[in-house]
Amino acid sequence: MADHLRRVEDELRRVVQSDEPFLTEVARHLIDAGGKRVRPALTITASQATTTEPGPASLDAIRGGVAVELVHQGSLYHDDVIDGADTRRTVESVNSRFGNLEAILAGDYLLARASEIAADLGTEVASLLAGTIARLCEGQVRELGSAFDVDRTETAYLESIAGKTAVLLATAARIGGIVAGLARNEVEALTSFGHHYGMAFQVVDDVLDLVATDGQLGKPAGNDLCEGVYTLPVIRAFDGSSGDELRSLLGDTIDATTRNRVLEILRDDESLATSMATAVEFTGAASDALAELPPTPAVTTLRQTCDLLLSRVDTASHAPGRP
C-alpha cells in the first residue's frame, strides 16, 4: 500500500497544478499537510478485492482514489470556512492563512478537478461522484440545522453522518469495484462495506473529539461542542445522570472553561462506552458485507481495517498527556 499511496500523492499534486501559481499553492495546502489517505486506500484495496495475488494498482484505481480524496479535501476547505476553524491537521487552516474567499474558491477548484477525473473514468463514476457531492451537502445542511440543539435525536445524527461521512467512503469503495470491472454483486458488497465502515469511522471520530488531546486530533479537543455539534456520546449523555447539568452548560456558544467542564463530565459518562459499542456494530455490519467476496488479501485487509479503526480510541485514551 505504501507504493500505491506514493502514486496517489504524486497524482494529487499533479492534478491540482494550475496556471495560476497562487491557486496551486492554496489547493496544495492541505495536501502538503499530509493525512492517512483513507479514502484512496479504500478505493485501491476495493479494486483488488477479487485478486488472489495483487500487484501494482491500476492507473484507473489510483485516479479514482484521487478523485475521492479531492472531494474530501474540497469539503474540508468549505467546512473550515463554515466553522471558522483556525487549524486543520496540526497546520493553519486554509481560510485562516489565505482568507475565506480564497478557501471557497480553492475548494471549488478541487471539486472541479475531481469531477474532471471522474468524467475520464466513465459516465457511471461521473454520475456517482456528482451524486455523492450532493449528498455531502445535504448531510452538512442537516448538521447545521441541528446546531446547538440539545434535543437533537440519534436518528437525526445518524442521517447526518450517513451524508457527510459514510457516503464518501461508500463511494470510494464503489469506484474501486467499478474501475476493476467486478461483478455487480461484488460492487454492491464493497459499497455496503464502505457505508458501514464510514458510519463507524464518524462515530469513532466523534468519540475521539471528546477523549483525545489537541495534539492527537490536530485541532482543539471538544471542538464539536464549541461549534454546537452534539454527537452521539453527547446526545446519549443528555439522557443520563449528568443530563441536567449538560443541558445547563450547552445549547449556546461556550467558552474554554465551560468546554473543559463538559469534557470532564463526558469522559466519566457511560455514553462513550455505548457509542463505541455502536461503532462495533457498524464495523460488524461492514465485515458481514464482505461475505459476498472471496477471502483474498485485499478482503483480509478490509477486515483488519475495521479492527484498526476501533483501536484508535484505546490508543488515544492511554496516550501520555491524556487528561
C-alpha positions in Angstrom: 0.0 0.0 0.0 2.9 2.4 0.7 3.9 2.3 -3.0 0.2 2.8 -4.0 -0.1 5.8 -1.8 3.1 7.4 -3.1 1.5 7.2 -6.5 -1.7 8.9 -5.1 0.4 11.7 -3.6 2.2 12.3 -6.9 -1.1 12.3 -8.8 -2.8 14.6 -6.2 0.0 17.2 -6.7 -0.1 16.8 -10.5 -3.8 17.3 -10.9 -4.1 20.4 -8.7 -1.4 22.3 -10.7 -2.9 25.5 -12.1 -1.7 28.1 -14.5 -2.3 30.5 -11.6 0.6 29.8 -9.0 -1.4 31.2 -6.1 -4.3 28.8 -6.7 -1.9 25.9 -6.9 -0.4 27.0 -3.5 -3.8 27.2 -1.9 -5.1 24.0 -3.4 -2.0 22.1 -2.2 -2.0 23.5 1.3 -3.8 20.5 3.0 -2.4 18.0 0.5 1.1 19.0 1.7 0.0 18.8 5.3 -0.4 15.0 4.8 -3.0 12.7 6.0 -3.8 9.0 6.2 -5.5 9.0 2.7 -8.1 6.6 4.0 -10.4 7.1 1.0 -7.9 6.4 -1.8 -6.5 3.5 0.1 -10.1 2.1 0.3 -10.6 2.6 -3.5 -7.3 0.8 -4.3 -8.0 -2.1 -1.9 -11.5 -2.5 -3.2 -10.2 -2.6 -6.8 -8.2 -5.7 -5.8 -10.9 -7.4 -3.8 -11.1 -10.5 -6.0 -7.4 -10.7 -6.9 -5.6 -13.6 -5.2 -2.1 -12.2 -6.0 -2.4 -8.4 -6.0 0.2 -6.4 -7.8 0.5 -2.7 -8.6 -2.8 -0.9 -8.6 -4.2 0.2 -12.0 -4.0 3.8 -13.1 -7.8 4.0 -13.0 -7.8 2.8 -9.4 -5.2 5.4 -8.5 -7.1 8.2 -10.2 -10.4 7.1 -8.8 -8.9 7.3 -5.3 -7.5 10.7 -6.1 -10.9 11.9 -7.3 -12.5 10.9 -4.0 -9.7 12.4 -2.0 -10.1 15.7 -3.8 -13.8 15.8 -3.0 -12.8 15.1 0.7 -10.2 17.9 0.6 -12.6 20.4 -1.1 -15.3 19.6 1.5 -12.7 20.3 4.3 -11.9 23.7 2.8 -15.6 24.6 2.8 -16.2 23.1 6.3 -13.4 25.2 7.8 -14.9 28.4 6.4 -18.3 27.4 7.8 -16.8 26.6 11.2 -14.3 29.5 11.3 -11.6 26.9 12.0 -8.0 28.0 12.7 -6.2 24.7 12.4 -6.5 21.5 10.4 -4.1 18.5 10.6 -1.9 20.5 13.0 -1.3 23.3 10.5 -3.1 26.6 9.9 -6.4 26.1 8.1 -6.7 27.4 4.6 -9.2 30.0 5.5 -7.1 31.3 8.4 -3.9 31.5 6.3 -5.3 32.7 3.0 -8.8 34.0 3.7 -12.4 32.8 3.4 -12.9 33.7 -0.3 -9.7 32.1 -1.3 -10.6 28.9 0.7 -14.0 28.7 -1.0 -12.6 29.2 -4.5 -9.8 26.6 -3.9 -12.4 24.2 -2.5 -14.5 24.6 -5.7 -11.3 24.1 -7.8 -10.6 20.8 -6.0 -14.2 19.6 -6.6 -13.9 20.6 -10.3 -10.7 18.6 -10.7 -12.3 15.6 -9.0 -15.2 15.8 -11.4 -12.8 16.0 -14.4 -11.1 12.8 -13.3 -14.5 11.1 -12.7 -15.6 12.0 -16.2 -12.4 10.4 -17.6 -13.3 7.2 -15.7 -16.7 6.9 -17.4 -20.3 8.0 -17.0 -21.1 5.7 -14.1 -18.3 7.1 -12.0 -19.0 10.7 -13.0 -22.7 10.3 -12.0 -21.8 8.6 -8.8 -19.3 11.3 -7.8 -21.8 14.1 -8.6 -24.5 12.4 -6.5 -22.0 12.0 -3.7 -21.1 15.7 -3.6 -24.9 16.5 -3.4 -25.3 14.1 -0.5 -22.3 15.6 1.3 -24.0 19.0 1.0 -27.3 17.5 2.4 -25.5 15.9 5.3 -23.8 19.2 6.2 -27.1 21.1 6.0 -28.7 18.6 8.4 -25.8 19.2 10.8 -26.1 23.0 10.5 -29.8 22.7 11.1 -29.3 21.0 14.4 -26.5 23.2 15.7 -26.8 23.9 19.5 -29.9 21.7 19.7 -29.8 19.9 23.0 -32.8 17.9 21.8 -31.1 16.5 18.7 -32.1 12.9 18.2 -29.9 9.9 17.4 -31.9 9.4 14.2 -31.0 13.0 13.1 -27.4 12.4 14.0 -27.2 9.1 12.0 -28.9 10.7 9.0 -26.3 13.5 9.1 -23.2 11.3 9.3 -24.6 9.0 6.6 -24.5 12.0 4.3 -21.4 13.9 5.5 -19.1 11.0 6.0 -20.3 7.5 5.2 -21.4 8.3 1.6 -17.9 9.3 0.5 -16.4 6.1 1.9 -19.1 4.1 0.3 -18.3 5.9 -3.0 -14.5 5.3 -2.5 -15.1 1.5 -2.3 -17.7 1.5 -5.1 -15.4 3.3 -7.5 -12.7 0.7 -6.8 -15.1 -2.1 -7.7 -16.4 -0.3 -10.8 -13.0 0.5 -12.3 -11.8 -3.1 -11.7 -14.8 -4.4 -13.6 -16.1 -6.5 -10.7 -19.4 -8.3 -10.8 -22.4 -6.2 -9.7 -23.0 -8.1 -6.5 -19.3 -7.6 -5.6 -19.6 -3.9 -6.3 -22.7 -3.7 -4.1 -20.9 -5.6 -1.3 -18.0 -3.2 -1.4 -20.3 -0.3 -1.3 -22.1 -1.7 1.7 -18.8 -2.2 3.4 -17.8 1.4 2.7 -21.1 2.7 4.1 -21.0 0.8 7.4 -17.2 1.4 7.8 -17.9 5.2 7.2 -20.6 5.2 9.9 -18.2 3.6 12.3 -15.5 6.0 11.2 -17.6 9.0 12.1 -18.7 7.6 15.5 -15.1 6.9 16.4 -14.1 10.3 15.3 -16.8 11.9 17.4 -15.6 9.9 20.5 -12.0 10.9 19.8 -13.1 14.6 19.8 -14.0 14.1 23.4 -11.2 11.8 24.7 -8.1 12.7 22.7 -5.7 15.5 23.2 -5.3 18.6 21.0 -2.0 17.1 19.6 -3.6 13.8 18.7 -6.5 15.5 17.0 -4.6 18.2 15.2 -7.2 20.7 16.4 -8.7 21.6 19.8 -10.3 18.8 21.8 -14.0 19.3 22.2 -14.2 21.4 19.0 -17.6 20.0 18.1 -19.0 21.2 21.4 -17.8 24.7 20.7 -19.5 24.6 17.2 -22.7 23.3 18.7 -22.4 19.9 17.0 -23.8 17.4 19.5 -22.6 14.0 18.5 -23.7 10.5 19.6 -22.0 10.4 23.0 -23.4 13.9 23.9 -26.9 13.0 22.7 -26.8 9.9 24.9 -25.3 11.7 27.9 -28.2 14.2 27.7 -30.5 11.3 28.8 -28.2 10.1 31.5 -27.5 11.1 35.1 -25.5 14.2 34.1 -28.0 15.3 31.5 -29.4 18.2 33.5 -26.0 19.7 34.1 -25.0 19.2 30.5 -28.2 20.9 29.2 -27.5 23.8 31.5 -24.0 24.2 30.1 -24.8 23.6 26.4 -27.3 24.9 24.0 -25.4 28.1 23.1 -21.8 29.2 22.5 -19.4 28.2 25.2 -16.0 29.4 26.5 -13.0 27.3 27.2 -13.8 26.9 30.9 -17.3 25.5 30.1 -15.9 23.3 27.3 -13.4 21.8 29.8 -16.2 21.1 32.3 -18.3 19.4 29.7 -15.4 17.3 28.6 -14.8 16.3 32.2 -18.4 15.2 32.6 -18.5 13.3 29.3 -15.2 11.5 29.9 -16.8 9.9 33.0 -20.1 9.1 31.3 -21.1 5.7 30.1 -22.2 7.3 26.8 -18.7 6.9 25.5 -18.7 3.2 26.0 -22.2 2.8 24.5 -21.2 4.9 21.5 -18.1 2.7 20.9 -20.5 -0.3 21.1 -22.4 1.3 18.3 -19.2 1.7 16.3 -18.5 -2.0 16.9 -22.0 -2.8 15.5 -21.2 -0.8 12.4 -17.8 -2.5 11.8 -19.5 -5.8 12.3 -22.0 -5.0 9.5 -19.1 -3.8 7.4 -17.3 -7.2 7.8 -20.6 -9.1 7.2 -20.9 -7.3 3.8 -17.7 -8.8 2.7 -19.2 -12.3 2.8 -20.0 -11.9 -0.9 -16.3 -11.7 -1.7 -13.6 -14.4 -1.8 -11.0 -14.5 1.0 -8.4 -12.6 -0.9 -5.5 -10.5 0.7 -7.5 -7.3 -0.1 -10.6 -8.6 1.7 -8.5 -9.6 4.7 -7.0 -6.0 4.7 -10.5 -4.5 4.8 -11.5 -6.7 7.8 -8.3 -5.6 9.6 -9.0 -2.0 8.8 -12.2 -2.3 11.0 -10.1 -3.5 13.9 -7.6 -0.7 13.5 -10.3 1.8 13.4 -11.7 0.7 16.8 -8.2 0.6 18.3 -7.8 4.4 17.7 -9.9 5.2 20.7 -8.0 2.9 23.0 -4.7 4.3 21.8 -5.9 7.9 22.4 -7.3 7.1 25.8 -3.9 5.6 27.1 -1.6 8.1 25.4 0.8 10.2 27.6 -0.6 13.6 28.3 -4.2 12.4 28.1 -6.3 14.3 30.8 
